[in-house]
């Protein structure tokens, strides 16, 4: 009987102990077990806390800086404005833009920038030769969403071993920009200028009417800018020696079969051009700004050799004049006289050596600029670009300037030639050929010496 009493007492004490322990677990702030009412109130407070706080805090993005090193002087304001807009939408990203161009050698400046250790995240390359030269510092962009939007052929110059190493800036074309009002006053129909002979006749007529037309000269010829002479002007003959940029790149030597016809084109611009001191040699002091802004945009010359990229500079000085411009061919007598060169001027590239966060931000910025609704509007209306990507068909994305529309007209008529200067040996066009043309204009070299030097230096650079 005593044993039963002791057992019963032990069980009772155990039950009390367990009940007390469980109660303490349920309500650690009191000495008594939690009641149903207490539990309900606790649940309500817990639910209220959940309502006040997000289910999970948004992941904070790391601060990142994207340095852009670019050469398009005429696009400087537009890209800086685009960078500011992107920063507003992406507060964790800082986009710095540095522009080198307008007379400065971008290629040399880019090499110096990399050598300094301050490597940019985004920079520009010119095409096939640059793609080979910079291959080790070029990020593979093959998986970027804009790749499938590119027009056929525009990525060929930056594709190595199946890797796409650059994003096309835009499409551009160049020739002779003319002032419609001046030609109209001179009684010249620009649509009749489809041959070298017709161009020469028009030039001589306007030269005889300079005072009446208010002209300082017929042309402004910027021989200081060796990219104008050694690259763009020389392309008129080399695009008729080589079928495409790859053929030019692979060529171990040049024959220059159209050198005489090319000389006529150089001489026509030089002989009827504005000279600062009246001497032909002073053409070597005429730069892009003098040509486009001081001479053409103020109605002091009728023709300049430039492309649609100059429209923004002209419009910035005289919108009415800019709206009344057009584009004519640079005719190579007896060869191709009614076509213009059209191509991709440069490609955006991303430095493969930068950090992953920088790469991601750099890629996102370019995607935003070229494929977002806001970015597309900026490309058309601020940059004044002819897109190299599809997807710009909306009514609010129509090209505004007449130069771009003339380029599209030439393209639609099949009257274009390739930009083979992208396949010249590195630096050859500007540093060798362009420099020798300066020597020719200064009477330091004969034309025959210019051609002989060009053949020799090309062959030497290809060894």
Beta strands, then each sheet from edge to edge (+ up, - down):
strand 1: 64-70
strand 2: 93-99
strand 3: 122-125
strand 4: 159-160
strand 5: 163-164
strand 6: 167-168
strand 7: 171-179
strand 8: 219-220
strand 9: 303-307
strand 10: 325-328
strand 11: 340-344
strand 12: 347-350
strand 13: 416-417
sheet 1: 2+ 1+ 3+ 12- 6+
sheet 2: 4+ 5-
sheet 3: 8+ 9+ 7- 10+
sheet 4: 8+ 9+ 7- 11+ 13+
end
